[in-house]
């Protein structure tokens, strides 16, 4: 089968094993979670041809798309405008015209390569371009745009909500990454939304050497309200009252040194917080595997890749009782009221003072991820849906 995947894709995640010097000359693509790259790699392993399409805001608007071909993979990176609303030369910002230029690039690529089926990820520009090529394209829902607008009330997010509502109005075939997400957006479409979870790869790690002091790990991208990071840091301060040598390792763009997290820790006198910031994914997984537990305090998650990847490492999590998180975590951790720092600190203390419990939860966590979110199982679910797409192929429309 010849399958197109249109999505945010990071070049480093997809082209694993390529010479680093060569890789540095390629566009970086979009730095998101590597789950889409894992799906593409599994499709290739199963012998399918894959057209992987993404965008890069560092490419010049008038440059032709970057193309890399190897075996059954064709990887195409189209330019995307850097500015959100302000002019990019003579062109509007990308959000001001609902990514019209980017959608045209993606549609032209699809028309050039003519894949059998198209799978668009997220309900924005990639989905709109996929549906313009084939109205029966499969669209995977990774978030609820209305809830994101609630927590990030910006004009950009309002425009993104408009794009999502268009996709739900026009789209015919949808999957969502959790039952929670499917339920939250089902009223927006008459099409039945099927649940296909995110794939979680069981990590291959270097030798894990645990530090001789308690380590709690967090990971988050963006200092947004729904991430609930201030409460998490205040909870860690309480943990330190019981475990003075405990250290918090913090990964992701929310924890860049010298920014919000740093300011918050100084203001509230929270020591022993090590801010790593944006870190290579494998390095972050290695850090997670060295920790005693992972703390995840988000109040809104469509799936919850951070707790899932911690569980894949055999590390228990302390996480919230809201959104999709309980469905992902199951028996792989302790679920608490993440709006209450004292409740969070008590759960962390319980795992730090009861190694047998932590070990038991970690073992259950790893087994749960391996059985429920296995990459091959998830890929096979998508392949069955791609077969349905082939049988209902529609006539393309204008973008």
C-alpha positions in Angstrom: 0.0 0.0 0.0 1.2 3.5 -0.7 0.4 5.6 2.4 0.8 9.4 2.9 1.3 10.6 6.5 0.8 14.4 6.8 1.8 15.6 10.2 4.3 17.5 12.4 7.4 15.3 12.0 10.9 16.0 13.3 13.6 15.0 10.8 15.9 13.6 13.6 13.1 11.3 14.8 12.2 10.0 11.4 15.7 9.5 9.8 17.3 7.5 12.6 20.6 6.1 11.7 21.5 8.7 9.0 25.0 10.2 9.2 24.8 13.1 11.7 26.8 15.4 9.4 24.3 14.8 6.6 21.4 15.2 8.9 22.5 18.6 10.0 22.2 19.8 6.4 18.5 18.8 6.3 15.5 20.9 7.4 14.6 20.1 11.0 10.8 19.7 10.3 8.6 20.1 13.3 9.8 19.1 16.8 6.9 17.2 18.2 6.6 13.9 20.0 8.1 11.1 17.9 5.0 9.0 17.8 4.2 9.8 14.1 7.8 8.9 13.2 7.4 5.6 15.0 4.2 4.8 13.0 6.0 5.6 9.7 9.0 3.4 10.6 6.7 0.5 11.5 4.8 0.9 8.2 8.1 0.8 6.4 9.2 -2.3 8.3 6.0 -4.0 7.2 6.9 -3.3 3.5 4.6 -0.4 2.7 5.6 2.7 0.7 5.3 5.9 2.8 5.1 9.5 1.7 5.9 11.5 4.9 4.9 15.2 4.6 5.7 17.9 7.1 6.6 21.6 7.2 9.4 23.8 8.5 9.2 27.4 9.4 12.9 28.0 8.7 12.6 27.2 5.0 12.2 30.3 2.8 8.6 30.8 1.7 9.5 30.6 -2.0 11.8 27.6 -1.7 10.7 24.3 -3.3 10.0 21.6 -0.8 12.9 19.5 0.5 12.8 15.9 -0.7 14.6 12.9 0.7 14.1 9.4 -0.7 15.4 6.1 0.6 13.9 2.8 -0.2 10.2 2.9 0.3 10.3 6.3 2.1 9.8 9.6 0.5 10.2 12.4 3.0 9.0 15.9 1.9 9.4 19.1 4.0 7.4 22.1 2.8 8.1 25.7 3.8 5.8 27.3 6.4 5.6 31.0 7.3 7.3 32.0 10.5 4.9 34.7 11.6 1.5 34.0 13.0 -0.4 37.1 12.0 2.1 39.7 11.0 3.2 39.9 7.3 5.8 37.5 6.1 7.1 39.6 3.2 4.1 40.2 1.1 2.1 37.3 2.6 -0.1 37.3 5.6 0.8 35.4 8.7 0.2 31.7 8.5 -2.8 31.7 10.9 -4.4 34.8 9.5 -5.4 32.9 6.3 -5.8 29.6 8.0 -2.5 28.2 6.7 -3.6 28.6 3.1 -0.1 28.7 1.7 1.0 25.7 3.8 -2.1 23.7 2.8 -1.5 24.4 -0.9 2.1 23.1 -0.5 0.8 19.9 1.1 -1.9 19.4 -1.4 0.5 19.9 -4.3 2.8 17.3 -2.9 -0.1 14.8 -2.5 -1.1 15.5 -6.1 2.4 15.0 -7.3 3.1 11.7 -5.6 -0.5 10.3 -5.7 -0.6 8.0 -2.7 -3.3 5.4 -2.3 -4.5 6.7 1.1 -3.8 9.7 3.2 -3.6 9.9 7.0 -3.7 13.5 8.5 -2.7 14.1 12.1 -4.2 16.8 14.2 -7.3 18.7 13.1 -5.6 21.7 11.5 -3.6 22.4 8.3 -2.5 18.8 7.7 -6.0 17.5 8.0 -7.5 20.2 5.8 -4.9 19.5 3.0 -5.5 15.7 3.3 -9.2 16.1 3.0 -8.8 18.4 -0.1 -6.9 15.6 -1.7 -9.3 12.9 -0.6 -12.4 13.7 1.5 -12.2 10.1 2.9 -8.8 10.7 4.3 -8.3 9.3 7.8 -7.9 12.1 10.4 -6.4 11.4 13.8 -7.6 13.8 16.6 -4.7 14.5 19.0 -6.4 17.4 21.0 -9.6 19.3 21.6 -9.2 22.8 20.1 -11.9 24.3 22.3 -10.3 23.1 25.5 -6.9 24.4 24.3 -8.5 27.8 23.7 -9.9 27.7 27.2 -6.5 27.3 28.7 -4.6 29.4 26.1 -7.1 32.2 25.3 -5.2 33.7 22.3 -6.4 34.9 18.9 -4.2 32.2 17.3 -6.0 29.5 19.3 -9.4 31.0 18.3 -8.4 30.7 14.6 -7.2 27.1 15.2 -10.5 26.3 16.7 -12.1 27.6 13.5 -9.9 25.2 11.5 -10.8 22.3 13.7 -14.5 22.9 13.4 -14.2 23.0 9.6 -12.4 19.7 9.7 -15.1 18.1 11.8 -17.8 19.6 9.6 -16.2 18.3 6.4 -14.4 15.2 7.6 -15.8 11.7 7.1 -13.3 9.4 8.9 -11.8 10.0 12.3 -9.8 8.4 15.0 -9.0 9.8 18.4 -6.1 8.8 20.7 -8.2 8.0 23.7 -11.9 7.4 24.7 -11.9 10.7 26.6 -10.8 12.6 23.5 -13.3 10.8 21.3 -16.2 11.7 23.7 -15.1 15.3 24.0 -15.3 16.0 20.3 -18.0 13.5 19.1 -20.8 16.1 19.2 -18.9 18.1 16.5 -19.3 15.4 13.8 -21.9 12.9 12.6 -19.1 10.5 11.7 -18.3 7.8 14.3 -15.0 8.5 16.0 -13.0 5.3 16.6 -10.3 5.1 19.3 -6.8 4.2 18.2 -4.3 5.0 20.9 -0.9 6.6 20.5 1.8 4.0 19.9 4.4 3.8 22.7 7.7 2.2 21.9 9.4 0.2 24.6 12.7 2.1 25.0 16.2 0.6 24.4 18.3 2.3 27.1 21.9 2.4 28.2 22.7 0.8 31.5 20.6 2.5 34.1 22.5 3.7 37.2 20.2 5.1 39.9 21.5 8.1 41.8 22.0 7.6 45.6 19.3 10.2 46.3 15.6 10.4 45.4 14.9 11.7 41.9 11.6 12.9 40.6 11.2 13.6 36.9 8.8 15.9 35.1 8.5 16.8 31.4 6.3 19.4 29.7 6.4 21.6 26.7 5.0 25.1 27.2 4.2 26.9 30.5 0.5 26.8 29.9 -2.3 26.9 32.5 -3.5 23.4 31.9 0.0 22.0 32.5 -0.5 23.0 36.2 3.3 23.3 36.7 3.2 25.8 39.5 1.2 23.4 41.7 3.7 20.7 40.8 6.6 22.8 41.9 4.9 23.8 45.2 4.2 20.1 45.8 7.9 19.3 45.3 8.7 21.9 47.9 6.6 20.0 50.4 8.3 16.7 49.3 11.6 18.3 50.2 10.4 18.9 53.8 10.3 15.1 54.2 13.1 14.2 51.8 15.6 17.1 51.9 18.0 15.4 49.4 15.3 14.8 46.8 16.0 16.3 43.4 13.6 17.3 40.6 14.8 16.7 37.0 12.7 18.9 34.7 12.7 18.4 30.9 11.0 20.2 28.0 10.4 23.8 26.8 8.5 24.6 30.0 11.7 24.2 32.0 14.2 26.2 30.0 16.8 27.8 32.4 16.2 31.5 33.0 12.5 31.4 32.2 9.2 31.0 34.0 10.1 27.8 35.9 13.4 29.4 37.1 11.6 32.6 38.2 9.0 30.6 40.0 11.5 28.5 41.9 13.5 31.6 43.0 10.3 33.4 44.1 9.1 30.5 46.2 12.5 29.3 47.4 12.3 25.9 45.8 15.8 24.3 45.7 17.1 21.2 44.0 15.3 21.7 40.8 17.5 20.9 37.8 16.1 22.6 34.6 17.3 20.7 31.5 14.9 22.4 29.0 14.4 21.0 25.6 16.4 17.8 25.4 16.9 15.0 22.9 14.1 12.5 23.4 16.4 9.5 24.1 18.3 11.6 26.7 15.0 12.4 28.4 14.0 8.7 28.5 17.4 7.8 30.0 16.7 10.4 32.7 13.3 9.1 33.3 14.6 5.5 33.7 17.1 6.8 36.4 14.4 8.4 38.5 12.2 7.0 41.3 9.0 8.3 39.8 7.5 10.7 37.2 5.3 13.5 38.3 2.6 14.6 35.8 0.2 17.2 37.0 -1.6 18.3 33.8 -5.4 18.8 34.2 -6.0 18.3 30.4 -4.5 15.6 28.3 -5.9 14.0 25.2 -3.6 11.0 25.8 -0.6 11.6 28.1 2.6 10.6 26.4 4.8 11.6 29.3 3.2 9.1 31.8 3.0 6.5 29.1 6.7 6.7 28.3 7.6 6.7 31.9 5.6 3.5 32.4 7.3 2.0 29.3 10.6 2.5 31.3 9.1 0.7 34.2 8.8 3.9 36.3 5.6 4.5 38.4 3.9 7.8 38.0 2.0 10.2 40.2 -0.7 11.8 38.0 -4.1 13.4 37.9 -7.6 12.0 38.0 -8.8 14.1 35.0 -9.0 13.8 31.2 -7.4 10.8 29.5 -4.7 10.3 32.1 -6.5 7.7 34.3 -7.2 5.6 31.2 -3.5 5.7 30.2 -2.0 5.1 33.7 -4.4 2.5 35.0 -2.5 0.5 37.7 0.8 2.0 36.7 0.9 4.7 39.3 -1.0 6.7 41.9 -3.8 9.0 40.8 -4.5 12.1 42.9 -6.2 15.5 43.0 -3.5 17.5 41.1 -5.0 20.8 42.1 -3.9 20.0 45.7 -0.1 20.3 46.4 -0.5 18.4 49.7 -2.2 15.5 48.0 0.5 15.3 45.3 3.3 15.5 47.9 1.7 12.7 49.9 1.5 10.4 46.9 5.2 11.1 46.1 6.2 10.5 49.7 4.3 7.2 49.6 6.3 5.9 46.6 9.6 7.2 48.0 9.1 5.5 51.4 7.6 2.2 50.0 10.1 0.8 47.5 8.1 -2.4 47.2 5.0 -0.5 46.1 7.0 1.6 43.7 8.6 -1.6 42.2 5.2 -3.3 41.9 3.6 -0.3 40.2 6.6 0.0 37.9 6.3 -3.6 36.8 2.5 -3.3 36.2 3.1 0.0 34.3 5.6 -1.6 31.9 3.3 -4.6 31.3 0.3 -2.4 30.7 2.1 -0.3 28.0 3.5 -3.3 26.3 0.0 -4.9 26.0 -2.2 -1.9 25.3 -0.1 0.5 23.2 2.3 -1.8 21.3 3.5 -0.1 18.1 2.7 -3.1 15.9 -0.8 -3.4 17.3 -1.5 0.2 16.8 -0.1 0.2 13.3 -2.2 -2.8 12.4 -5.3 -1.0 13.6 -4.5 1.9 11.3 -3.8 -0.4 8.4 -7.3 -1.9 8.7 -8.6 1.7 8.5 -6.4 2.4 5.5 -8.0 -0.6 3.7 -11.4 0.9 4.3 -10.1 4.2 2.8 -9.1 2.4 -0.3 -12.6 1.0 -0.7 -14.2 4.4 -0.4 -11.8 6.6 -2.3 -13.5 9.9 -3.3 -12.9 12.5 -5.9 -10.5 15.3 -4.7 -11.7 18.9 -4.3 -10.0 22.3 -4.3 -8.1 23.3 -1.3 
